[in-house]
Amino acid sequence: MLAVNVSDTRRKIYVSNFFFSLQFGLAFFFNATFLSSLGLSEKMVGIVFALSYAASLVLLFSVPLLLRKFGNYSLFFSSS
């Protein structure tokens, strides 16, 4: 039987998640800079990000309902 080292697997997952989320951190930095260059204050940039996160959470929790209603195939192609 093949024994899997859990700590080694977990370490690989953490490292890959770090690099995956690094790209989002850079994108958020440049998006915030872009919004500031459009004339939005720091408070408004924060509100924009907070509202986008809230909308993202609402959509994330509604995915099971949307999958049951439209199906996997339709939902996948409507999002692209």
N, C-alpha and C positions, 0 to 999 in steps of 0.2 A: 504494500500500500504506500502511496506517495504522501509523505508528510509535508504539509505546507506551513512555512514559518509565518505566523500571523503578523508578527511585528515587522517583518520584511515586506510583506504585502501592504500593510498599513502605511509604511514609510513611502513606498512607491506611489500609493494613492495620494498621500499628502503632498509629495513633490510635484506630481502631475497636476493636482488641483492648484498648487501655488502658481505654476506657470500658466495654467489656464486662466486663473483670475487676474494674473498680472496684465494681460491684454485688456481686460475690462477696466482696471485701474488707470491705465494709460488713456483709454478712450474717455473715461469720466473726467480726467484732468483736462484733456483737450476740449471736451464738450463744455466744461465749466468755463474755460478760458474763452471759448467762442461766444458763449452766451454773455459773458462779461463784456466782450468787445462789441456786442450789439447794444450795449447800454443798460443791461439789467444789473441791478444791485446784487450784492452777495446774498442778501435775504431772499430776493426773487429767484436767484439761481438755486438756492436751497429749497424753496417752495416747488420749483419745477421738478427737481430731482425727487422730492418727497412724493409729489403727486404721481410721477411716473412709477416709482416703486409701489405705491398703493394700487395703481392700475395693474401693474404686473402681478401683484399678489391676488387681486380679484380674478384676473384671467387665469392664473395658475390654479386656483381653487375651483374654477368653473370648467376646467378641461374635462374632468370625468363626465359631467353633464353633457357637454358638447360632443364628446365621443359617443355617448349613448344615443344622442339625438341625430347626429349627422354621419357617424361612422368614421373609422380611422382614415380611409382613403380620401373621402371628401374634405375632412378637416385638414389633412396634410396638404392637399393641393390648394385649398383656399387660403392657407397661410403663406404660401410661397409666391 
